[in-house]
Amino acid sequence: MSRQAAPERGNPSPEPGELNGNRSEFNGTGSNLHSQTHQSHPGERHAFGTPCLAVKDLGYAFAADKPIFSKLSFELQEGEFVSLLAPSGMGKTTLFRLIAGLLKPQAGEIHAPEGQIGYMPQRDCLMPWRTVLDNAAVGLEIGGMSKREARRRALELLPEFGLEGTGRRMPHELSGGMRQRVSFMRSLLAGGRLLLLDEPFSALDAMTRISMQEWLLQIWEKHRTTILFITHDVDEALLLSDRLLIASHAPVSRLHDVEVGRPRPRSYETLLTPPFIGLKQQVLELLRPGQRPLEAASMNKGGLE
Ligand SMILES: Nc1ncnc2c1ncn2[C@@H]1O[C@H](COP(=O)(O)OP(=O)(O)OP(=O)(O)O)[C@@H](O)[C@H]1O
């Protein structure tokens, strides 16, 4: 399904103190924001039902003459895997930093599960002086858990992340894929409800990347954490995602919203099927800046279903 993720809203005027820099806890069902969005898309199908992240009328600029976001709105439903695609420099990492609370919106609001967001930046950022176990546990410790309990939880998860027996190893003793898995485990342990993954596999060789993607799908299908995933790789986005959000114009004010649909579970063979190839062509068209205005974009309305 193709749709614009910045619906016209009935009452755009904020309550005093409600907008402009607020980033508040999203309390799930029953919020005005949720119901307004659904009213504006009566035919919209949400497979997951409960919103986990809502961005409304977001505005942000590092320099006043070069805004990055202008009145940007979109939602993620609980349990969704959504990929964000945009040309380099358009603001993907900045959006993650805003959602994670590392930057403050200059306009609009972000509703996110406060204290339950795991952010995995582009580089794994493991601390070279800490063991695998201590790196994986650090988010829990920062959250106030005792070191002993945090390490116990991390230890339990090592086998699931293909890291059994590596708990005492140092980051420099690991392969690139193993480092990414430690980093992902740290984000998952720290996050809980929403994971922001910023091009996690871009530095890996092709074969490691494929096995990491398939591994990530297995982990996601087991935990069903909501994931927002940045990638430049359309194949990767199609393999992993329920939906793609695509930005092609700066400042970003609207996103093409492309539903990938079934089948799941997917494998690399799925990408070679005609429906996926067709969808990939459409996505590549949308990514070309200035090629297609939003109104003219005609996506495969039913995704792959
Ligand atoms: N701290 C900062 N101060 C000033 N400008 C910044 C800062 N961080 C990012 N920018 C600028 O904001 C814009 C968006 O940057 P951002 O890193 O979010 O883009 P991106 O889409 O993630 O890029 P890429 O795909 O290359 O990682 C760029 O023009 C960048 O130069």
Ligand as a Chemical Component Dictionary entry (heavy atoms), coordinates in Angstrom:
data_LIG
# 
_chem_comp.id                   LIG 
_chem_comp.type                 NON-POLYMER 
_chem_comp.pdbx_formal_charge   0 
_chem_comp.three_letter_code    LIG 
# 
loop_
_chem_comp_atom.comp_id 
_chem_comp_atom.atom_id 
_chem_comp_atom.alt_atom_id 
_chem_comp_atom.type_symbol 
_chem_comp_atom.charge 
_chem_comp_atom.model_Cartn_x 
_chem_comp_atom.model_Cartn_y 
_chem_comp_atom.model_Cartn_z 
_chem_comp_atom.pdbx_ordinal 
LIG N1  N1  N 0 25.715 17.974 14.799 1  
LIG C1  C1  C 0 25.470 18.515 13.594 2  
LIG N2  N2  N 0 25.677 19.838 13.371 3  
LIG C2  C2  C 0 25.401 20.411 12.178 4  
LIG N3  N3  N 0 24.919 19.727 11.127 5  
LIG C3  C3  C 0 24.700 18.405 11.284 6  
LIG C4  C4  C 0 24.959 17.741 12.513 7  
LIG N4  N4  N 0 24.633 16.423 12.380 8  
LIG C5  C5  C 0 24.189 16.281 11.113 9  
LIG N5  N5  N 0 24.234 17.464 10.455 10 
LIG C6  C6  C 0 23.797 17.712 9.091  11 
LIG O1  O1  O 0 22.427 17.361 9.012  12 
LIG C7  C7  C 0 22.138 16.715 7.776  13 
LIG C8  C8  C 0 21.532 15.350 8.053  14 
LIG O2  O2  O 0 22.518 14.516 8.627  15 
LIG P1  P1  P 0 22.230 12.992 8.991  16 
LIG O3  O3  O 0 23.478 12.383 9.504  17 
LIG O4  O4  O 0 21.038 12.920 9.858  18 
LIG O5  O5  O 0 21.861 12.399 7.540  19 
LIG P2  P2  P 0 21.692 10.881 7.090  20 
LIG O6  O6  O 0 20.497 10.844 6.207  21 
LIG O7  O7  O 0 21.704 9.985  8.275  22 
LIG O8  O8  O 0 23.016 10.666 6.242  23 
LIG P3  P3  P 0 23.799 9.297  5.885  24 
LIG O9  O9  O 0 22.855 8.448  5.086  25 
LIG O10 O10 O 0 24.955 9.767  5.066  26 
LIG O11 O11 O 0 24.221 8.662  7.182  27 
LIG C9  C9  C 0 23.446 16.653 7.000  28 
LIG O12 O12 O 0 23.478 17.732 6.119  29 
LIG C10 C10 C 0 24.488 16.806 8.081  30 
LIG O13 O13 O 0 25.646 17.426 7.562  31 
# 
loop_
_chem_comp_bond.comp_id 
_chem_comp_bond.atom_id_1 
_chem_comp_bond.atom_id_2 
_chem_comp_bond.value_order 
_chem_comp_bond.pdbx_ordinal 
LIG N1  C1  SING 1  
LIG C1  N2  SING 2  
LIG C1  C4  DOUB 3  
LIG N2  C2  DOUB 4  
LIG C2  N3  SING 5  
LIG N3  C3  DOUB 6  
LIG C3  C4  SING 7  
LIG C3  N5  SING 8  
LIG C4  N4  SING 9  
LIG N4  C5  DOUB 10 
LIG C5  N5  SING 11 
LIG N5  C6  SING 12 
LIG C6  O1  SING 13 
LIG C6  C10 SING 14 
LIG O1  C7  SING 15 
LIG C7  C8  SING 16 
LIG C7  C9  SING 17 
LIG C8  O2  SING 18 
LIG O2  P1  SING 19 
LIG P1  O3  DOUB 20 
LIG P1  O4  SING 21 
LIG P1  O5  SING 22 
LIG O5  P2  SING 23 
LIG P2  O6  DOUB 24 
LIG P2  O7  SING 25 
LIG P2  O8  SING 26 
LIG O8  P3  SING 27 
LIG P3  O9  DOUB 28 
LIG P3  O10 SING 29 
LIG P3  O11 SING 30 
LIG C9  O12 SING 31 
LIG C9  C10 SING 32 
LIG C10 O13 SING 33 
# 
